[in-house]
């Protein structure tokens, strides 16, 4: 899956993806019922792809556990 496809898949599930500078890895959180994914801006394209793929897998797992 390409980076753009992965970004679109997460956005379709209601996530907002933010690329920001900082001394952190990446992750996602829920703030007041909104889903936010924070990705280190300095990750290269492959790093962004791997990070978002991991987060999408976690989201899918959570949804399956809710059902």
C-alpha positions in Angstrom: 0.0 0.0 0.0 1.3 3.4 -0.9 1.6 6.3 1.6 -1.2 8.3 0.1 -3.6 5.3 0.1 -2.7 4.6 3.8 -3.3 8.3 4.7 -6.7 8.2 2.9 -7.7 5.0 4.6 -7.0 6.5 8.0 -8.8 9.8 7.1 -11.8 7.8 5.9 -11.9 6.3 9.4 -12.1 9.8 10.9 -8.4 10.4 11.8 -6.6 13.6 11.4 -2.9 13.1 10.5 -0.4 15.7 11.6 3.2 15.8 10.6 5.2 17.8 13.1 8.7 18.4 14.2 9.8 17.1 17.6 11.8 14.7 19.6 9.3 11.9 19.5 8.4 8.8 17.5 4.8 8.7 16.5 1.4 7.5 17.6 -2.2 8.3 17.8 -4.6 9.4 20.5 -8.2 10.4 21.1 -8.9 13.9 22.4 -12.5 14.8 23.1 -13.8 12.1 20.7 -11.5 13.1 17.9 -8.8 10.8 16.5 -5.4 12.4 16.0 -2.3 10.7 14.6 1.0 12.6 15.2 3.9 11.6 13.0 7.4 12.9 13.2 8.0 15.3 10.3 11.6 14.1 10.0 10.6 10.5 9.2 11.4 9.6 5.6 8.7 8.3 3.3 9.3 4.7 4.3 9.3 5.6 8.0 6.0 7.4 7.6 4.5 4.4 5.7 5.6 1.9 8.4 4.4 4.1 11.2 0.9 4.7 9.6 0.6 1.0 8.7 1.3 0.0 12.3 -1.3 2.5 13.6 -3.9 1.3 11.1 -3.3 -2.3 12.3 -3.9 -1.1 15.9 -7.1 0.7 14.9 -8.4 -2.4 13.1 -7.6 -4.6 16.1 -9.4 -2.2 18.4 -12.5 -2.2 16.2 -12.5 -6.0 16.1 -12.2 -6.2 19.9 -15.2 -3.9 20.3 -17.4 -6.2 18.2 
